[in-house]
Structures are given as structure tokens and as C-alpha cells.
Amino acid sequence: MELRFELKRLQLKETFSIAYGNYDKREALLVELSYQNWKGYGECVAIDYYQINLQNFVLKLKDIQAQIEAQKIIHPKDFFKFLLNLNLHPFLLSALDCAYWDLFGKLENKNFIELNQLPTNNLVESSITISVGNSDHQIERINKSKWNKFKVKCKGLNKNDVEKLLQLNQNIALDSNASFTNEDCIWLQNNVEVQKFSYLEQPRPIGNYHVLKKEGFANWMADEDSQNIDSLEELIPYYKSINIKLMKCGGLTPALEMIKKARELNYKIMVGCMTESTVGISAGCVLTSLVDYVDLDGANLISNDYASGNFVENGKIILSEKPGLGIILK
């Protein structure tokens, strides 16, 4: 097996504004695993509020390259056990795990869904993200969109803006990226109208969730608070829903386990994304029959996508019929 990797720059179609800051590009690390004439691809991106340094990841890949290339072709779940011994950051672990699933599927001439015997009859639609901004402008974008589900970013709580959004009669979620106060959260979870929002994501900074009440009217969803399977038990009294992102939890292999555990604990589940190319989004798409919410608009937000595969069109998940994760570089 051969390992290659390359740094890429993802250019956004327009400035993306969230409570953490404004972005017009993202740096990505593309990972390629090849065997004979087949190539599998995975990806991770630099997210500043996760303190991700892709240069460090490149150095790590150079350090472990010989160990990876010495591996025989084994089942992806066994390959993941090998990866766990390499002390990798979850973002980098995810890129390697997804690349190997893509490669293994191509070698077996089966896609991920066939390999894992997953259903395909109910692929949940994805939301499209509406950046932080003037509420009237946000509403105008929602009304003009061909998508059916929306995640509206906000920076702090403006009660008038909330009232405007609730009057739209649209499928809307709120994501404050940890910018709500304790008082904001109390007001929201005591407001019966707030149950019209499909979910309210990561209202407080990491670890500051004790003000949240699961039995309130707000469908609180953990994002940064729910990094991996180990967080699930502790969050039960506070969150009704969790956002599983492959880069956070370490890839497709742990995501499958996390979904199973979350179901046992009666969470609602979302598969989410960062700003990613189709390489990253293709991996997320294969899980969309297993969850309640989907937020996989990342590749729709960039202007220089460098791959094709599974994709999202106006919210609809379109699965490639090709093996593995269906990823082909352009």
C-alpha cells in the first residue's frame, strides 16, 4: 500500500460568517491510499477553533508513512485498530480511516453501504447554512433558496430575530456556535414556540452545558460538546441531540459505533460537516440513512471543489453508484 498526501486550499463562494469569525477560505489536507491501480481518498481541514495545524499533520504522516505502507490489505475495522496505535489526532485519523474505506471498497468492487449492509431507502435531506448577518437578509436568502432545510447561524441571541424566524413556517435550526448566555438558554428552553426550531446547536462554550434542560422546549444539540462516543453518557440530562462529524470522532469506523450507542441512549442524531470538498462530504453522505438530521452542505459552499462522488443537490443526498466512497479526483 502507498500513502500520499497534499495540502489544498478550499476557496469559499462567499465569506462565511459564524460566531467564531469570518472565513473566505479553508486549508485542507488530502490523503491518498493506493494499492495496485486503485486509490482511496480522505480529507481533513484546518479549523482554528479546534486548533488544527495541518503542517503538524504532514510531519506526522511522514513519521508513520513506512508503518502504513507496510500494512497488508485487511478489513477497514482491523485497519482502524492499527491506526489507533499510532497516536493520531482525530482529524487525521478520520482522513486515513475514510481513505482506507474508499480504497477497500474499490478493491472489493462494493460501496460502503453494501460493505456495511446499510439501508438506502430513507436518506435524510441536508440543511444549507445561512451565515451570521442581518436577519432580514437571512430571511431573504431562505425565501429565495431551493433547499428545504436551513441552519441559521447567529452570534448571541436577538429575541426579535428569533420571532421573525419562527414566523417563517420553514424547517429552520439555530446554531449559535457557543455564543448564547445562560440567560439566553433559559429563555429559549422555557419558550414553547422554540420547539418549532428543528434543533438549537451548541448554545454554550464547551463544558458549559449544565444550564440546559433536556425536558425544556429547545431541542438542544451538542456539537463541540460531543466529540466522540465517550461524551454521550455525561450529556444525557442536557442534550436531546448530538452532531456527529467524522473529523471530530475519528472517521467512519467510530461514527458507526457512535450512532449505535447514541440510538441506545435515545439521542436524536445528526451527521454534520466542516467546510469540506466532496472528498469529505462523500464520506458523510453514506451515513444519512442512519440519522435524524443531516448538515452536509460543505462542498456546496466552495468554488474550487477538486473531487466528485456522493453529493448534495438542493438538500437531496445523491449517492454515487461507484465502489468505495465513490470518490474521483477531478
Steps between C-alpha positions, in 0.01 A plus 500: 500500500622850420425823689498844342377830634460855378397832649212671320326836529121508492364832376154590628243641259440783744615602847372254759413671828446319830535604863865386498596729209484561124657272239548513124728195471594180681820300487452127440722192513422239236611145583534230233546129569569287194545132426567362153301738276236601757500821703301595807460854631443672832518858616527723804490877524662764719245639744645773721262454793613135515867614491571290190846537346527311172878542488517289816281240330738491201795439732306224674415333167867506401582343835252212465514457122718187510271334756190569293662387174611174666138408578333223303148547366272405790143588595455874570397434861826312554694775323337748739628300798848532351451876457399535865849389603660793312381773740331713235288812538133412424499726191798316350365164616177576313680584175691169510198294605279644224776462239537134594124433482503660153797289390367175651162544335661561164713185541189298595287671232242585766394835640505585870126442535528148352802418716309598815154387386349843564155606378464753219124545491486804729784743439432802721519837323781740585464854624680796342683744730397866517791711629485745788356827377205736491186297572305649209783401266504150650123468449531624141758228431276234650202612294702498176665163562414173326598309815234387748701501824708783647756544776510866597820617666473762770738688726327542830122509545275764345146417610343706220701304242387174659136612476546587130650160423224318689238677287648370173343154514823347369717213623758704692768419756708749697874472553656755734848340496514531880399869507183479714508600866348298784210748504447455125481123544249525785278729293516268200432174679203657687345641180243259355538652150866396489400137445426609141876512440620157390795534740720760672864412465787550749352794694783537753881464497637149551420361844254777592186296435367458855243778450334297224193293579421211271131509594463866394354615168839541329644200317854567616761338274859440611770573244832593661378345828452167321845416368480120508320201647645565847299824538155348449413371847595823676290719268172307547334745747574802283482421130230330294716482188863462395692605190739230378774636277748251359800720572398546863448132577780358282331372185232268368594204719448679834200691358316171447566404862399846622170484309423161652576622853306826453194303386522284812503819710198645311679794344392657177801493268639729233785430262674832446805643325755776495574701184622204293538392141304211352770269641381569853131536412496166312592325824225674699235424238522123553364541856190702411257207523599445864431845646224753568667815369761568234726803452731416211506824302879550529589432137208716383666799666833480312584613147795269422385150591765254384307173513178330399311228685199502729352849509214721613270674253254752647507290816445162335772240562617353168703182549757399241459149362878455498680278754658616824390854579469571129773764510678603180742794486429755226 
